[in-house]
């Protein structure tokens, strides 16, 4: 079988049109991002339940979770078992180092209307909607929200 388009160049006008369209889309997205004009932002539902948490890494692979301002231990996270929570924490610590903010300041975990579970860093303004990681990983954080403090 022979190629019916053999020897015929691709139409130049189509290539120029495609390049202009792509350039327009990139420029439009950048303008919305920079100016906010034309963009929409859905407000978060109100907080139903929240807790400020402090994470203390002991350097041996165990991280202790405490409620901010309290001495009682909430949970102990172990490397290899609680990998998702510790992975999120590593990302948050990396961001705090980049912003040069205190590493020992509390984080906030909050349950909002509609079942939205957020993990927030008030120091950097970063918010993670934990529902994006599936029900198993969301449950790992939800237990930190509802866990009872353990006496020492």
PALUMKOL-742065 format. One line per field, with one value per residue: residue in one letter; residue number from 0; x, y, z of N, C-alpha, C in turn. Coordinates in pm, whole numbers. Each point is the difference from the previous one (the first is absolute). Layout:
N
residu <- (A; ...);
num <- (NUM; ...);
n.u <- (X; ...);
n.v <- (Y; ...);
n.w <- (Z; ...);
ca.u <- (X; ...);
ca.v <- (Y; ...);
ca.w <- (Z; ...);
c.u <- (X; ...);
c.v <- (Y; ...);
c.w <- (Z; ...);
***
This chain:
152
residu <- (X; X; X; X; X; X; X; X; X; X; X; X; X; X; X; X; X; X; X; X; X; X; X; X; X; X; X; X; X; X; X; X; X; X; X; X; X; X; X; X; X; X; X; X; X; X; X; X; X; X; X; X; X; X; X; X; X; X; X; X; X; X; X; X; X; X; X; X; X; X; X; X; X; X; X; X; X; X; X; X; X; X; X; X; X; X; X; X; X; X; X; X; X; X; X; X; X; X; X; X; X; X; X; X; X; X; X; X; X; X; X; X; X; X; X; X; X; X; X; X; X; X; X; X; X; X; X; X; X; X; X; X; X; X; X; X; X; X; X; X; X; X; X; X; X; X; X; X; X; X; X; X);
num <- (0; 1; 2; 3; 4; 5; 6; 7; 8; 9; 10; 11; 12; 13; 14; 15; 16; 17; 18; 19; 20; 21; 22; 23; 24; 25; 26; 27; 28; 29; 30; 31; 32; 33; 34; 35; 36; 37; 38; 39; 40; 41; 42; 43; 44; 45; 46; 47; 48; 49; 50; 51; 52; 53; 54; 55; 56; 57; 58; 59; 60; 61; 62; 63; 64; 65; 66; 67; 68; 69; 70; 71; 72; 73; 74; 75; 76; 77; 78; 79; 80; 81; 82; 83; 84; 85; 86; 87; 88; 89; 90; 91; 92; 93; 94; 95; 96; 97; 98; 99; 100; 101; 102; 103; 104; 105; 106; 107; 108; 109; 110; 111; 112; 113; 114; 115; 116; 117; 118; 119; 120; 121; 122; 123; 124; 125; 126; 127; 128; 129; 130; 131; 132; 133; 134; 135; 136; 137; 138; 139; 140; 141; 142; 143; 144; 145; 146; 147; 148; 149; 150; 151);
n.u <- (83; -41; 81; -130; 67; 53; 104; -108; 44; 20; -128; 72; -113; -14; 127; -12; -116; 56; 110; -79; -74; 106; 56; -118; -10; 128; -11; -114; 52; 108; -80; -76; 109; 47; -106; -39; 10; -127; 73; -28; -45; -17; -79; 85; -62; -88; 83; -5; 126; 84; 127; 74; 88; 82; 91; 44; 101; 8; 2; -87; -74; -10; -121; 13; -130; -2; -96; -5; 102; 2; 25; -128; 42; -16; 119; 47; 66; -4; 126; -59; -58; 39; 37; -132; -35; 100; -44; -124; 36; 69; -105; -77; 84; 8; -131; -11; 88; -71; -105; 90; -95; -46; 84; 1; -42; -119; -48; -90; -74; -79; -114; -35; -99; -86; 56; 30; 103; 39; 120; 18; 81; -39; 118; -35; -116; 78; -91; -18; -78; -13; -119; 91; 34; -132; -97; 90; 58; -123; -30; 121; -39; -114; 77; 86; -103; -29; 129; -12; 39; 123; -24; 94);
n.v <- (-118; 99; 91; 37; 17; -103; 71; -1; 124; -5; 34; 99; 35; -131; -12; 107; -44; -121; 55; 77; -107; -75; 94; 12; -131; -10; 99; -54; -120; 51; 65; -108; -72; 92; 28; -124; 84; -33; -8; -120; 24; -127; 69; -23; -116; 31; 28; -133; -39; 43; -16; 67; -44; -57; -7; -97; 18; -126; -5; -83; 80; 56; 38; 83; -25; 131; 25; 106; 31; -127; -64; -31; -123; 36; -12; -119; 69; -118; 21; -8; 48; 117; -65; -8; -12; -84; -54; 19; -49; -92; -6; -5; -86; -63; 18; -42; -92; -19; 8; -80; -90; 19; -98; 57; 89; 14; -116; 17; -90; 13; -31; 17; 86; -98; -21; 128; -80; 108; -4; 88; 84; 50; -57; -94; -29; -106; -44; -117; -17; -66; 42; 81; -48; 1; -88; -87; 79; 31; -128; -9; 104; -59; -106; 84; 25; -129; -23; -81; 107; -49; -49; 73);
n.w <- (0; -72; 48; 19; 116; -60; 42; 79; 15; 132; -3; -43; -57; -10; -30; -76; -46; -5; -49; -76; -24; -10; -73; -61; -1; -30; -87; -39; 6; -57; -81; -9; -14; -79; -77; -17; -102; 11; 110; 40; 122; 24; 81; 99; 20; 94; 100; -4; -22; 94; -28; 91; -90; 88; -96; 81; -83; 46; -133; 58; -73; 119; -34; 103; 9; 22; 88; -78; 80; -35; 112; 4; -18; -126; -60; -32; -91; -60; -32; -117; 111; 43; -108; -18; 126; 17; -111; 41; 118; -67; -81; 107; 57; -115; -7; 126; -32; -110; 82; 57; 29; 125; 21; 120; -87; 58; -42; -94; 63; -105; 58; -126; -17; -24; 119; -16; -12; 68; -52; 97; -62; 118; 15; -89; 60; 5; -87; 60; -107; 113; -39; -51; 120; -6; 20; -40; -88; -41; 13; -55; -71; -39; 14; -59; -77; 4; -7; 104; 69; -9; 118; 54);
ca.u <- (-83; 79; -44; -58; 56; 144; 50; -74; 36; -110; -39; 66; -102; -49; 105; 1; -123; 15; 96; -68; -99; 73; 55; -112; -44; 104; -5; -124; 15; 96; -66; -93; 81; 70; -91; -119; -118; -54; 12; -97; 52; -109; 36; -7; -110; 45; 67; -84; 87; 140; 98; 137; 90; 145; 68; 136; 79; 104; 122; 16; -104; -129; -43; -106; -100; -60; -89; 75; -22; -22; 112; -44; 27; -120; 32; 138; 3; 122; 43; -33; -138; -78; 76; -70; -1; 137; 36; -61; 74; 131; -25; -31; 125; 83; -55; 31; 141; 12; -55; 77; -93; 27; -36; -74; -133; -104; -76; -143; -80; -139; -110; -91; -127; 10; 98; 133; 102; 116; 120; 44; 116; -26; 125; 27; -126; -28; -112; -9; -128; 43; -89; 63; 90; -77; -57; 93; 93; -78; -28; 121; -3; -123; 20; 71; -99; -94; 67; 5; 139; 45; 76; 141);
ca.v <- (118; 123; 109; 104; 132; -5; 110; 124; 50; 30; 140; 95; 78; -83; 4; 135; 10; -81; 69; 117; -48; -45; 120; 72; -74; 17; 139; 18; -68; 79; 124; -34; -36; 118; 108; -51; 39; -109; -125; -23; -76; -47; 11; -125; -7; 29; -106; -79; -48; 22; -27; 42; -111; 20; -124; 1; -112; -34; -37; -145; -53; 18; 139; 13; 103; 57; 114; 121; 53; -109; -93; -136; -54; -35; -120; -19; -41; -73; -8; -129; -33; 121; 65; 110; 117; 49; 58; 133; 84; 35; 107; 123; 46; 54; 130; 93; 36; 91; 128; 40; 18; -98; -138; -60; 62; -100; -14; -10; -95; 43; -60; 108; -46; -79; -107; 41; -10; 79; 9; 136; 58; 144; 74; 20; 17; -117; -84; -124; -69; -139; -89; -29; -114; -121; -20; -58; 105; 100; -58; 13; 134; 15; -56; 100; 102; -51; -82; 48; 9; -109; 51; -39);
ca.w <- (0; -5; 87; -86; 33; -26; -81; 27; 133; 93; -22; 90; 69; 111; 102; 60; 78; 121; 87; 56; 96; 119; 65; 62; 118; 103; 44; 76; 130; 79; 43; 109; 117; 53; 39; 65; -77; -79; 72; 107; 113; 84; 142; 76; 97; 136; 76; 89; 106; -35; 105; -30; 30; -6; -35; 55; -52; 97; -71; -8; -86; 65; 14; 100; -31; 120; -19; 32; 134; 96; 10; -27; -133; -75; -78; -44; -140; -27; -139; -59; 32; -24; -107; -67; 89; 11; -130; -6; 95; -59; -96; 74; 64; -109; -36; 110; -11; -114; 42; 119; 112; 106; -31; 111; 11; -24; -124; 29; -77; 20; -74; -40; -55; -122; 17; -46; 103; -42; 82; -30; 67; 12; -18; -143; -71; -84; 39; -76; 10; 13; -75; -129; 12; 20; 133; 96; 45; 72; 132; 82; 59; 78; 134; 80; 38; 100; 101; 137; 51; 86; 114; -11);
c.u <- (88; -63; -56; 59; 151; 41; -73; 34; -126; -35; 56; -101; -54; 102; 4; -123; 8; 95; -62; -103; 68; 57; -108; -45; 101; -3; -125; 10; 96; -64; -98; 78; 62; -99; -122; -128; -45; 7; -109; 67; -118; 41; -16; -120; 53; 61; -100; 80; 144; 89; 136; 93; 146; 62; 145; 71; 114; 130; 22; -105; -138; -29; -117; -91; -63; -99; 77; -39; -25; 121; -38; 26; -132; 22; 150; -4; 135; 28; -29; -143; -91; 65; -70; 4; 140; 48; -58; 76; 136; -16; -29; 125; 92; -47; 27; 146; 21; -50; 73; -93; 27; -50; -88; -138; -107; -59; -146; -62; -145; -95; -97; -128; 20; 106; 139; 97; 126; 113; 66; 125; -23; 125; 25; -127; -39; -115; -4; -136; 30; -89; 62; 87; -72; -41; 97; 95; -72; -28; 122; 5; -123; 18; 80; -95; -85; 66; -2; 146; 32; 78; 141; 39);
c.v <- (124; 106; 111; 139; 6; 113; 131; 48; 26; 148; 94; 80; -76; 3; 135; 19; -78; 67; 122; -40; -44; 120; 80; -69; 17; 142; 28; -62; 78; 129; -25; -31; 124; 104; -48; 34; -118; -135; -13; -81; -35; 12; -135; 2; 27; -122; -67; -41; 26; -27; 49; -110; 42; -137; 10; -126; -29; -47; -150; -65; 9; 149; 3; 115; 43; 108; 123; 51; -105; -94; -143; -37; -40; -129; -6; -55; -65; -5; -140; -43; 118; 85; 117; 126; 59; 61; 139; 95; 41; 113; 133; 58; 62; 140; 102; 44; 100; 140; 56; 37; -109; -140; -63; 62; -105; 6; -11; -106; 36; -77; 112; -60; -74; -109; 34; -6; 70; -13; 131; 37; 151; 85; 33; 26; -119; -80; -121; -61; -149; -98; -41; -125; -130; -23; -57; 105; 111; -50; 10; 137; 19; -57; 95; 110; -47; -80; 67; 6; -114; 61; -58; -101);
c.w <- (0; 90; -88; 26; -25; -93; 21; 140; 84; -18; 107; 83; 121; 114; 70; 87; 131; 98; 65; 106; 130; 76; 71; 129; 114; 56; 84; 139; 90; 52; 114; 127; 64; 54; 77; -75; -86; 69; 106; 109; 89; 146; 70; 93; 141; 69; 93; 122; -43; 120; -48; 47; -13; -24; 46; -48; 98; -66; -14; -90; 61; 15; 97; -40; 132; -40; 45; 139; 105; -2; -40; -146; -65; -78; -23; -140; -27; -150; -53; 26; -35; -109; -65; 85; 10; -131; -18; 92; -55; -100; 69; 66; -106; -39; 111; -5; -113; 36; 123; 115; 104; -35; 108; 21; -33; -142; 41; -89; 29; -90; -28; -53; -131; 7; -50; 117; -51; 100; -40; 77; 7; -25; -147; -81; -87; 59; -90; 25; -5; -74; -133; 4; 32; 144; 103; 55; 76; 142; 93; 68; 88; 140; 88; 47; 118; 113; 137; 44; 97; 116; -6; 104);
***
